[in-house]
Amino acid sequence: MARKFLYIVAVLIALVFLGRVALSFWGNDLARLALVPGGAYERAGALPAGAYADQAMWLSRPGLKDDPARFRPAGLPADPAPLDAAVFFIHPTSYIDRAHWNAPLDDVAANQTARRLVQALASAFNASPQLWAPRYRQATFGAFLTDRPDRTAALELAYGDLRQAFAAFLAAVPEDQPIVLVGHSQGALHLKRLLRDEVAGKPLARRIVAAYVIGWPVSLAHDLGPMGLPACASAAQTGCVLSWMSYAEPADTAETRRAYAGNPAVDGRLPGKSPMLCTNPLTWTLGTAAPASANRGTLVPTKVEGQGELRPGMVPARCGPEQFLLIGPPPEMGDYVLPGNNYHVYDIPLFWANVRANVAMRVQAWQAQEAR
């Protein structure tokens, strides 16, 4: 069932490192030449109605054989009970080919990479038997390196698939079951819109335990309002949003800040220098610090195929003055940290055990509130 955990980081780096290092060392023109599709956007229609009734359209869902999200690292204790919540997980970019603006659903490399991403990231949420992770015609990595209109069209197509997947998810899970929403990187970008369009101001909002919008900026002024949920301020708060972007120190966040300032937020406006949401995944509060001793377990790769191990007390965390999550001196997670000490690849694995415990805590809090 498990893929080669050791290769997950290498796969992720192919998605992020290629673009950002290219920009740093080759210059913008050469990086775009290497990664941005050269042709015009190929107009594509919506998926057929009922497309997500097919199990093949899911990387993870109940009853799926060889489900990568069911990965459990060595030494993880048995869960005391299944988590009574449905989880909708949107994976990050797994397609880097410049042949198309959107990943073809039958692209072998993109699908294999997506499975590895789900294994590394979504596994933190697999205490729930109702864990759903859709395949979708994601925008290629190069779309994030250009401001051409093709970029917008590619993101719209990907988002349209996810809206269909979310509708299928809602139809499949019990109508009164609480819901946890998770997205990382491109997945987090789409999740922000999904919250605005499908949750904000609707009865469904009552069922949202939390939205983990990780590895993509969330503007306090321009995103949270339209998303319809407040920022989470405590470990057991429900109906709220969490977000962080991880950097070791010294951190060079200039590139991320430039991208944040120049791309429209959920309200359609440029966020500029507006404050970002920074949730500390060791305290689950805003703007606080915690020592490494508060870290229940960082998920690190091993040399054994299909395995990873949890190492407690490895990484501290604090929200810095620019609202990036600072994790102290660079921890040894492998050779694929991005320029500027950017640990984007590891946003969830750095705090894997804490994330897992927090999901359970918030679900229990939601259930207690409903029982009153």
PyMOL commands that set and color helices and strands:
alter all, ss='L'
color gray80, all
select helices_A, chain A and resi 5-25+28-35+51-53+55-57+68-70+108-125+141-145+149-172+186-199+203-207+224-227+254-262+292-294+344-346+349-371
alter helices_A, ss='H'
color red, helices_A
select strands_A, chain A and resi 58-60+86-90+130-134+179-184+208-214+240-242+246-247+289-290+298-301+308-311+317-319+325-326
alter strands_A, ss='S'
color yellow, strands_A
deselect
rebuild
show_as cartoon
